[in-house]
Amino acid sequence: MTSSNSTNDLSNTVQKLVEFIQAIVEKQIDLLGGSIRDSKGLERLHLDFVRKVWEKNREILSEKKNNKLSLVNFEEWNKLFSFKGFCDRLEGTSNSFGQLFKLIEMPSEILSKAFIGFYSKILYTLNVLMLNIVIFLKMFIDKDITKIIPDLDNFVLMTIEPWIYKHYNHTKAKFALECCSACKICRSSLLPKNLMEKLSNARVRYQAVKKIFEKYLLELSMDQTASLDASIIPFLTYEIWN
């Protein structure tokens, strides 16, 4: 598959997933008694919001580069990948959702707030999905990246489950209690008592997501018209919010 075809396939996949997101958002607006002024504009806004959030996120990484610091701390990692960090940036880059309410109308302020709560979660799900698309369809097949980050599975796990980042020994590329039982990461007072159980559950969720993308890559190698199953959205939604 050529680079051009790969880019087109990826664009088509993203478009289909955004259309699925749009259908969910339209249904919720209808259930709340709202209306849409500009359906196409609303559909374009979803990815635009995610893009603006990541433009803001790049400032963290740029600051690290400029200050010649090699490691993002837990607070910064959380800002990059957690729901709260996403919402903080989303509110700032969306002018407190002013852009959104130019395209839709809700019957009351209470219902507007209810919709914002729903929309923030569905948009964060889209953000996680887009991140996974970049990771599994770009990073994992890039040999240069896998050389730079040999423990890529651990890195990806921490993007999906950002809470684990604080329990990772970056020098040894191992998680607490799987490392040495003697370092400050292993002996941290912040370790959850059920860390191993939580870590095991996180890996199960991660492998389930990874298999969906591996299946898609296999189908794409045999049929360039194959598309990523839109069922990944409700699957991710359940995994993120359950």
N, C-alpha and C positions, 0 to 999 in steps of 0.2 A: 504494500500500500504506500503510495507516494505521500510526501509531506503535505502536498496540496489537498489530496483526497482525505488525509487524516484530519486536517483542519476543517474541511467541509463537513465530514462526518461528525466531528465534535460540535460544530456550530448547529447542525441539525438536531443533534441529541439535546443540546442545551435548550434550543427553541421549543422542542416538544415537552421538555420538563417544565419550562416556564409557562407554557400553555396549560399544563396540568395544574400548576400553582394558581394561575389566573382563574381557572374554573372553581377551585376551592374558595378563593377569595370572593368571587362573584356570588357564590352560594351563601357565604357567611353574611355578606352585605344584604342580600335578599332576606335572609332569616331575621336580620335585625331591623328590617323595614327601611333600609337605606336605598339609595339609587346611585348609579354611575353616570357621570357626565361625559367621560371620555374613556371608553373601554380599552382602546389601543394604547392610549397614553398611560393608563394604569398598568397595563401589561409590561410596557417598556420600563416603568418606574421600578419594578421589583429588582431587576438586575442592576439598574442604575444606583439604587440604594446600596446594594451589596458592594458594587464597585467603589462608591464613595467611602464606605466604611473601610475598605482595604487600602484606599489611597491614604486615609488617616492612619491606618495601622503601620504603613511603611515608615512613618515618622519614628516609630519606636526602633525599628531595625536600622534606619539611617542614623539615628542618634548613637546607637551602639557602634556603628561603623566609624562615625566621626570621632567618637571618644576612644576608639581602638579597644573597646571592650568586647570580649568574645562570647559572653554568655548573657542571655536574657534572664532576668530574675523571675521568680514565681509571680509577683504582682504584675509584671509586664506580660508574661506569658498568659496570665489569666485575662488581661485586657484584650489580648489578641484572639483568644479562642473561647472564652466563656460566654454564656448568654448575657450576663450582666455587662461584661465589657462590650459586647456587640450592641446592646441596647443603649449604652452611654454614647457610643459613637454614632449610632443611628439617629438618636434624637438630635445630636449636634449637627450632623450633616444633612438632616432632612428639614431643618428649620422648625423643630418641634412638630414634625409631620404636617407642616403648612403646605408643602408640595402635594401631599396625599389628599388633603381636603379641598384642594382646588379641582380634583378629579372625581371625588365622590361627595355625597351628601348624606348625613345621618339625621334621624328625627330629633335627637336630643343630645346634650352634652354627655349624659350618662352612657348612652349607647355608643357615642363616639369613643369614650374611654374604654368601653368593653371591646369595641372593634380594634382599638390600638393594642390592647392586650393580646388578642388573638393574632393580629397581623404581625406583631413583633415576633411571636413564636413561629409562625409559618415562614417568615422571612429569615429567621435564624436557621430554620431547617433548610431553606434554600441555600443559605450561606455555607452550612456544613456540607450540603450536597455538592456545591460548586468546588469547595475545598477538596472533597474526595475525588471529584472528576480530575482535578489538576494532579493530585497525588497518584491516583491509580492509573490514569490514562496517559500521564506525562512523566512523572518522576520515576515510577517503578520500571518504566521501560527505557529510561535514560541511563546508560551505563556510566556516564561521567558522574551523575548524581549518586548512584549506588556506590561508586568508589569513594566519594567524599563522605557519604553517610552510610557506612556499611550496615549499621544497625537501624535501617530505615523503618522496620516494623515498630521498633520502640518509639521512634520519633513520631510516626503516624498515630500510634496509640495515644500519645500525649496530646496530640492536636484534637483528637476525638474526645478524650477524657482528660481535660486540662488539670484536674485536681491531682493527677498522678505526678505531674512535673516536679513538685516539691519533694517527692520521695525517690528521685532518680539520681544516681551517682554518675555524672557525666564523664568523669575520668575513666571509670571502669565500664561504662555503658551497661549498667545493671540497676535494677530496682532494689529498693530497700528490702532486707531480709533474704534477697537472692544474691546479695553482693558478698559481704565478708563478715557481717554481724559485729564489726568493730569500728567502722567509720562513722562519721557524724550523721550520715544519712540513715544508716542502719540503727543507730542508737538515738535518733531524734525523739524527743518527747511528744512530737506532733503525729507520730505514727498511729494510725487507727488500730485498735485491737484486732479488728477483722480485716487487716490490710490484705492478707493473702487471698481471702475469699473475695474481696472487692476487686483485686487485681485479676483474679481468675475470671470473674464475671465480665470484667471490662475486655479481656482478651477474647472471650466467647463472642461478645457483641462485635468486636473489631473483625474477627475472622468471618463472621456472617456477612458483614458489609464487603469485605475483601473478596469473598467468593462471588458475590453478585457482579463485581467489576471484572473478575477473572473470566466469568462465564460470558460477559458481554464482549471482552477482547477476543475470546475464542470464536464467538459467533461472527464477530466483525472480520476475523481473518478468513472466514469461509464465505461471508456474504457482506459486502460493503454497504448494503442498504439496511443492515441490522441496526436496531436502536436500543438504547438502554431502557430496560423495562421500567415504566413509570410507577410500578408498584413499589419501587425503592423509596418513593416519597412517603407513603403511609408507613412503610417499614421503619424508615429513619425517624419519622415523627413519633412512632411508638417507642423506639429505642431511646430517643433523646429525652422524652418527657415522662416515660414510665417510671 
